[in-house]
Amino acid sequence: MSDLRIEGYASLFWTRDLNDDVTAAGAFKQSLEAGPIRMLHQHDEAEPVGVWDEAFEDARGLFVRGRIITATPRGRLVAALVRAGALDGLSIGFRQVKARRDGALRVLSRVDLWEVSIVTFPMLPQARLAVV
């Protein structure tokens, strides 16, 4: 079985998530310049499942493109679930660096992005992946 290529938006700028967070354009800039972003399954740092070959901000949000590595048991499981349509969410793991309140919203203007996970239920429902 070969590695599975995927891509999608892990975050959309100015879009409210289920935790009342909104990410501002440019929030990921420094993290993306600092080095690679990890690919995890369900935010489990114990077993990375692939690599993000590209991660960048565009006018819409944080776009990622990568490969689920099927050489590991977890990678094979995640790839099979993605192919079957059981997993299609993306979710970011981060630490807030700079934010402000805007009513009920937390506006994130700078974050330390640790990872982008493939998840069942993303905090931002529109953050979805597609098989390339």
VONUDREN-586823 format. One record per residue: x, y, z of N, C-alpha, C, CB in turn; residue in three letters; residue number from 1. Coordinates in nm, 2 decimals. Glycine has a CB too. Example, Ala and Ser with C-alpha at 12.3 -4.5 7.8 and 13.67 -1.06 7.14 Angstrom:
1.32/-0.57/0.78/1.23/-0.45/0.78/1.32/-0.33/0.78/1.13/-0.45/0.90/Ala/1;
1.28/-0.22/0.71/1.37/-0.11/0.71/1.29/0.00/0.79/1.41/-0.06/0.57/Ser/2;
END
This chain:
0.08/-0.12/0.00/0.00/0.00/0.00/0.09/0.12/0.00/-0.10/0.00/0.12/Met/1;
0.06/0.22/-0.09/0.14/0.34/-0.09/0.09/0.45/0.00/0.15/0.39/-0.24/Ser/2;
0.18/0.54/0.03/0.14/0.66/0.11/0.02/0.73/0.05/0.25/0.75/0.13/Asp/3;
-0.07/0.78/0.14/-0.19/0.85/0.09/-0.17/1.00/0.10/-0.31/0.81/0.18/Leu/4;
-0.18/1.07/-0.02/-0.16/1.21/-0.03/-0.29/1.28/0.00/-0.11/1.25/-0.17/Arg/5;
-0.28/1.38/0.09/-0.40/1.46/0.14/-0.37/1.61/0.14/-0.45/1.41/0.28/Ile/6;
-0.48/1.69/0.14/-0.46/1.83/0.15/-0.59/1.89/0.20/-0.42/1.89/0.01/Glu/7;
-0.58/2.01/0.25/-0.70/2.08/0.29/-0.66/2.20/0.38/-0.79/1.99/0.37/Gly/8;
-0.77/2.27/0.42/-0.75/2.39/0.51/-0.76/2.34/0.66/-0.85/2.50/0.48/Tyr/9;
-0.66/2.37/0.73/-0.66/2.33/0.87/-0.72/2.44/0.96/-0.52/2.30/0.92/Ala/10;
-0.72/2.56/0.90/-0.78/2.68/0.97/-0.83/2.78/0.86/-0.68/2.75/1.07/Ser/11;
-0.94/2.84/0.89/-0.99/2.94/0.80/-0.99/3.08/0.87/-1.13/2.91/0.75/Leu/12;
-0.93/3.18/0.81/-0.93/3.31/0.88/-1.07/3.37/0.90/-0.84/3.40/0.80/Phe/13;
-1.08/3.43/1.01/-1.20/3.51/1.05/-1.33/3.42/1.05/-1.22/3.62/0.95/Trp/14;
-1.31/3.29/1.08/-1.42/3.20/1.09/-1.43/3.14/1.23/-1.40/3.08/0.98/Thr/15;
-1.54/3.16/1.30/-1.56/3.12/1.44/-1.56/2.97/1.45/-1.69/3.18/1.49/Arg/16;
-1.49/2.92/1.54/-1.49/2.77/1.56/-1.59/2.74/1.68/-1.35/2.72/1.59/Asp/17;
-1.60/2.62/1.72/-1.69/2.57/1.82/-1.65/2.62/1.96/-1.71/2.42/1.82/Leu/18;
-1.52/2.67/1.97/-1.47/2.71/2.10/-1.47/2.87/2.11/-1.33/2.66/2.12/Asn/19;
-1.54/2.93/2.01/-1.55/3.08/2.00/-1.41/3.14/1.97/-1.61/3.14/2.12/Asp/20;
-1.32/3.07/1.90/-1.20/3.12/1.86/-1.21/3.16/1.71/-1.08/3.02/1.88/Asp/21;
-1.14/3.27/1.68/-1.12/3.32/1.54/-0.98/3.34/1.52/-1.21/3.45/1.52/Val/22;
-0.93/3.29/1.40/-0.78/3.31/1.37/-0.77/3.43/1.27/-0.72/3.18/1.32/Thr/23;
-0.68/3.52/1.30/-0.65/3.63/1.22/-0.55/3.59/1.11/-0.60/3.75/1.30/Ala/24;
-0.56/3.65/0.99/-0.46/3.63/0.89/-0.32/3.67/0.95/-0.49/3.71/0.76/Ala/25;
-0.22/3.58/0.92/-0.08/3.61/0.97/-0.05/3.54/1.10/-0.06/3.75/0.98/Gly/26;
-0.15/3.48/1.16/-0.13/3.42/1.29/-0.03/3.31/1.29/-0.26/3.37/1.35/Ala/27;
-0.01/3.24/1.18/0.08/3.12/1.17/0.21/3.15/1.12/0.01/3.01/1.09/Phe/28;
0.23/3.27/1.07/0.35/3.31/0.99/0.48/3.27/1.06/0.35/3.46/0.97/Lys/29;
0.50/3.31/1.18/0.63/3.28/1.25/0.65/3.13/1.27/0.64/3.35/1.38/Gln/30;
0.54/3.06/1.31/0.55/2.91/1.32/0.59/2.84/1.19/0.42/2.85/1.37/Ser/31;
0.53/2.89/1.08/0.56/2.82/0.95/0.71/2.85/0.91/0.47/2.88/0.85/Leu/32;
0.76/2.97/0.95/0.90/3.00/0.92/1.00/2.92/1.01/0.92/3.15/0.93/Glu/33;
0.95/2.88/1.13/1.04/2.82/1.22/1.07/2.67/1.19/0.98/2.83/1.36/Ala/34;
0.99/2.60/1.12/1.02/2.46/1.10/0.90/2.38/1.07/1.09/2.41/1.21/Gly/35;
0.92/2.25/1.06/0.81/2.16/1.02/0.70/2.15/1.12/0.87/2.02/0.99/Pro/36;
0.58/2.13/1.07/0.46/2.11/1.15/0.43/1.96/1.15/0.34/2.19/1.09/Ile/37;
0.40/1.90/1.26/0.38/1.76/1.27/0.24/1.72/1.23/0.40/1.71/1.42/Arg/38;
0.23/1.60/1.17/0.10/1.54/1.14/0.07/1.43/1.24/0.10/1.48/0.99/Met/39;
-0.04/1.45/1.31/-0.08/1.35/1.41/-0.22/1.30/1.38/-0.08/1.41/1.55/Leu/40;
-0.26/1.20/1.45/-0.40/1.15/1.45/-0.47/1.18/1.58/-0.40/0.99/1.42/His/41;
-0.58/1.25/1.58/-0.65/1.29/1.70/-0.56/1.36/1.81/-0.72/1.16/1.76/Gln/42;
-0.47/1.43/1.76/-0.38/1.51/1.85/-0.29/1.42/1.95/-0.46/1.60/1.94/His/43;
-0.27/1.29/1.90/-0.19/1.20/1.98/-0.04/1.21/1.94/-0.24/1.05/1.96/Asp/44;
0.03/1.28/2.03/0.17/1.30/2.00/0.26/1.17/2.00/0.23/1.40/2.09/Glu/45;
0.21/1.07/2.05/0.28/0.94/2.07/0.31/0.87/1.93/0.21/0.85/2.16/Ala/46;
0.22/0.90/1.83/0.23/0.83/1.71/0.20/0.92/1.59/0.14/0.71/1.70/Glu/47;
0.30/0.99/1.54/0.28/1.07/1.42/0.24/0.97/1.31/0.41/1.15/1.38/Pro/48;
0.15/1.02/1.21/0.10/0.93/1.11/0.15/0.97/0.97/-0.05/0.93/1.11/Val/49;
0.22/1.08/0.96/0.27/1.12/0.83/0.35/1.25/0.84/0.15/1.14/0.74/Gly/50;
0.36/1.32/0.72/0.43/1.44/0.71/0.35/1.54/0.63/0.57/1.42/0.65/Val/51;
0.36/1.67/0.68/0.31/1.78/0.60/0.42/1.83/0.51/0.25/1.89/0.69/Trp/52;
0.41/1.81/0.38/0.51/1.85/0.28/0.50/2.00/0.26/0.50/1.77/0.15/Asp/53;
0.38/2.06/0.27/0.36/2.20/0.25/0.26/2.25/0.36/0.31/2.23/0.11/Glu/54;
0.29/2.37/0.41/0.20/2.43/0.50/0.22/2.58/0.48/0.22/2.39/0.65/Ala/55;
0.11/2.65/0.44/0.13/2.79/0.41/-0.01/2.87/0.43/0.18/2.82/0.27/Phe/56;
0.00/3.00/0.46/-0.11/3.08/0.47/-0.14/3.14/0.33/-0.09/3.19/0.57/Glu/57;
-0.27/3.14/0.29/-0.31/3.21/0.17/-0.42/3.31/0.22/-0.36/3.11/0.06/Asp/58;
-0.49/3.36/0.12/-0.60/3.46/0.16/-0.71/3.40/0.24/-0.65/3.52/0.03/Ala/59;
-0.73/3.27/0.23/-0.84/3.20/0.29/-0.81/3.14/0.43/-0.89/3.08/0.21/Arg/60;
-0.68/3.09/0.45/-0.65/3.03/0.58/-0.52/2.96/0.57/-0.76/2.94/0.62/Gly/61;
-0.50/2.86/0.66/-0.39/2.78/0.67/-0.41/2.65/0.59/-0.35/2.74/0.82/Leu/62;
-0.34/2.64/0.48/-0.35/2.52/0.39/-0.23/2.43/0.41/-0.35/2.57/0.24/Phe/63;
-0.27/2.30/0.41/-0.16/2.19/0.43/-0.18/2.09/0.33/-0.18/2.13/0.57/Val/64;
-0.06/2.03/0.29/-0.06/1.92/0.19/0.05/1.83/0.24/-0.03/1.97/0.04/Arg/65;
0.01/1.70/0.24/0.11/1.60/0.29/0.07/1.46/0.26/0.13/1.61/0.44/Gly/66;
0.14/1.37/0.33/0.13/1.22/0.30/0.11/1.15/0.44/0.25/1.17/0.23/Arg/67;
0.01/1.06/0.44/-0.01/0.97/0.55/0.09/0.85/0.52/-0.16/0.92/0.57/Ile/68;
0.18/0.82/0.61/0.28/0.72/0.58/0.22/0.58/0.62/0.41/0.75/0.66/Ile/69;
0.21/0.49/0.53/0.14/0.37/0.55/0.24/0.26/0.60/0.07/0.32/0.43/Thr/70;
0.36/0.29/0.63/0.46/0.19/0.67/0.44/0.16/0.82/0.60/0.24/0.65/Ala/71;
0.36/0.23/0.89/0.33/0.20/1.03/0.19/0.15/1.05/0.36/0.33/1.12/Thr/72;
0.16/0.08/1.15/0.02/0.03/1.17/-0.08/0.15/1.19/0.01/-0.05/1.30/Pro/73;
-0.04/0.25/1.26/-0.14/0.37/1.28/-0.16/0.44/1.15/-0.08/0.46/1.39/Arg/74;
-0.05/0.45/1.07/-0.06/0.52/0.94/-0.15/0.44/0.85/0.08/0.53/0.88/Gly/75;
-0.14/0.31/0.85/-0.23/0.22/0.76/-0.37/0.24/0.81/-0.19/0.08/0.77/Arg/76;
-0.40/0.24/0.94/-0.53/0.26/0.99/-0.59/0.39/0.95/-0.53/0.24/1.14/Leu/77;
-0.52/0.50/0.97/-0.57/0.63/0.94/-0.59/0.65/0.79/-0.46/0.74/0.98/Val/78;
-0.50/0.60/0.71/-0.52/0.60/0.56/-0.64/0.53/0.52/-0.39/0.54/0.49/Ala/79;
-0.67/0.41/0.58/-0.79/0.33/0.54/-0.91/0.41/0.58/-0.78/0.19/0.61/Ala/80;
-0.91/0.47/0.70/-1.03/0.54/0.75/-1.05/0.67/0.66/-1.01/0.59/0.89/Leu/81;
-0.95/0.73/0.62/-0.96/0.85/0.53/-1.02/0.80/0.39/-0.83/0.92/0.51/Val/82;
-0.96/0.70/0.34/-1.01/0.64/0.21/-1.16/0.61/0.22/-0.93/0.52/0.17/Arg/83;
-1.20/0.55/0.33/-1.34/0.51/0.35/-1.43/0.62/0.38/-1.35/0.41/0.46/Ala/84;
-1.38/0.74/0.41/-1.46/0.86/0.44/-1.50/0.87/0.59/-1.59/0.85/0.36/Gly/85;
-1.44/0.79/0.67/-1.47/0.79/0.81/-1.39/0.90/0.89/-1.44/0.66/0.88/Ala/86;
-1.28/0.94/0.83/-1.20/1.05/0.88/-1.18/1.16/0.77/-1.07/1.01/0.94/Leu/87;
-1.22/1.28/0.80/-1.20/1.39/0.70/-1.18/1.52/0.77/-1.31/1.39/0.61/Asp/88;
-1.16/1.53/0.90/-1.14/1.66/0.96/-1.00/1.69/0.99/-1.21/1.66/1.09/Gly/89;
-0.97/1.82/0.99/-0.83/1.87/1.03/-0.85/1.96/1.15/-0.77/1.95/0.91/Leu/90;
-0.75/1.95/1.24/-0.75/2.03/1.36/-0.61/2.07/1.40/-0.82/1.95/1.48/Ser/91;
-0.60/2.20/1.45/-0.47/2.25/1.48/-0.44/2.24/1.63/-0.46/2.40/1.44/Ile/92;
-0.32/2.20/1.66/-0.27/2.20/1.80/-0.17/2.32/1.81/-0.20/2.06/1.83/Gly/93;
-0.20/2.41/1.91/-0.12/2.53/1.92/-0.12/2.58/2.06/-0.18/2.64/1.82/Phe/94;
-0.03/2.68/2.08/-0.03/2.76/2.20/-0.05/2.90/2.16/0.11/2.74/2.28/Arg/95;
-0.14/2.97/2.23/-0.17/3.11/2.21/-0.05/3.20/2.24/-0.29/3.16/2.29/Gln/96;
-0.01/3.28/2.15/0.10/3.38/2.18/0.04/3.52/2.20/0.21/3.38/2.07/Val/97;
-0.05/3.56/2.11/-0.11/3.69/2.11/-0.25/3.68/2.07/-0.03/3.79/2.02/Lys/98;
-0.34/3.73/2.16/-0.48/3.73/2.13/-0.55/3.84/2.20/-0.55/3.59/2.18/Ala/99;
-0.68/3.87/2.15/-0.76/3.97/2.22/-0.90/3.93/2.22/-0.74/4.11/2.14/Arg/100;
-0.98/3.98/2.31/-1.12/3.95/2.32/-1.20/4.05/2.23/-1.17/3.96/2.47/Arg/101;
-1.30/3.99/2.17/-1.39/4.07/2.09/-1.53/4.02/2.12/-1.36/4.07/1.93/Asp/102;
-1.59/4.07/2.23/-1.71/4.01/2.28/-1.69/3.87/2.33/-1.82/4.01/2.17/Gly/103;
-1.76/3.78/2.28/-1.75/3.64/2.32/-1.63/3.57/2.25/-1.88/3.56/2.29/Ala/104;
-1.58/3.63/2.15/-1.47/3.57/2.07/-1.33/3.60/2.12/-1.48/3.62/1.92/Leu/105;
-1.25/3.50/2.10/-1.10/3.51/2.12/-1.04/3.52/1.98/-1.04/3.40/2.21/Arg/106;
-0.98/3.64/1.95/-0.92/3.66/1.82/-0.77/3.63/1.84/-0.95/3.80/1.77/Val/107;
-0.73/3.52/1.77/-0.59/3.48/1.78/-0.51/3.55/1.67/-0.58/3.32/1.76/Leu/108;
-0.42/3.63/1.71/-0.34/3.71/1.61/-0.20/3.65/1.59/-0.33/3.85/1.65/Ser/109;
-0.16/3.57/1.69/-0.03/3.49/1.68/-0.03/3.37/1.76/0.09/3.58/1.72/Arg/110;
0.00/3.26/1.70/0.00/3.13/1.77/0.13/3.05/1.74/-0.12/3.04/1.73/Val/111;
0.16/2.97/1.83/0.28/2.88/1.81/0.21/2.75/1.77/0.36/2.86/1.95/Asp/112;
0.22/2.72/1.64/0.15/2.60/1.58/0.24/2.48/1.60/0.12/2.62/1.43/Leu/113;
0.19/2.38/1.67/0.27/2.26/1.70/0.24/2.15/1.60/0.24/2.21/1.84/Trp/114;
0.11/2.13/1.56/0.08/2.02/1.48/-0.06/2.04/1.41/0.08/1.89/1.56/Glu/115;
-0.08/1.97/1.31/-0.21/1.96/1.24/-0.25/1.82/1.24/-0.21/2.02/1.10/Val/116;
-0.36/1.79/1.31/-0.41/1.65/1.32/-0.52/1.62/1.23/-0.46/1.63/1.46/Ser/117;
-0.53/1.49/1.19/-0.64/1.43/1.12/-0.74/1.38/1.23/-0.60/1.31/1.02/Ile/118;
-0.86/1.44/1.23/-0.95/1.41/1.34/-1.09/1.37/1.29/-0.96/1.53/1.43/Val/119;
-1.17/1.32/1.38/-1.31/1.28/1.35/-1.40/1.40/1.36/-1.36/1.18/1.45/Thr/120;
-1.38/1.48/1.46/-1.46/1.60/1.48/-1.38/1.73/1.50/-1.56/1.58/1.60/Phe/121;
-1.36/1.80/1.39/-1.27/1.92/1.41/-1.35/2.03/1.48/-1.23/1.98/1.27/Pro/122;
-1.27/2.11/1.56/-1.33/2.23/1.63/-1.38/2.33/1.54/-1.22/2.29/1.72/Met/123;
-1.32/2.34/1.42/-1.37/2.42/1.31/-1.43/2.33/1.21/-1.25/2.51/1.24/Leu/124;
-1.57/2.32/1.21/-1.63/2.22/1.12/-1.59/2.23/0.97/-1.78/2.23/1.14/Pro/125;
-1.55/2.34/0.93/-1.52/2.36/0.78/-1.38/2.31/0.75/-1.53/2.50/0.74/Gln/126;
-1.30/2.28/0.85/-1.16/2.24/0.83/-1.16/2.09/0.79/-1.07/2.26/0.96/Ala/127;
-1.15/2.06/0.66/-1.16/1.93/0.61/-1.05/1.90/0.51/-1.30/1.91/0.54/Arg/128;
-1.02/1.77/0.50/-0.92/1.73/0.41/-0.98/1.66/0.29/-0.82/1.63/0.48/Leu/129;
-0.90/1.65/0.19/-0.94/1.57/0.07/-0.82/1.49/0.02/-0.98/1.67/-0.05/Ala/130;
-0.85/1.37/-0.04/-0.75/1.29/-0.09/-0.71/1.35/-0.22/-0.80/1.14/-0.11/Val/131;
-0.58/1.36/-0.25/-0.53/1.42/-0.37/-0.52/1.31/-0.48/-0.39/1.49/-0.35/Val/132;
END
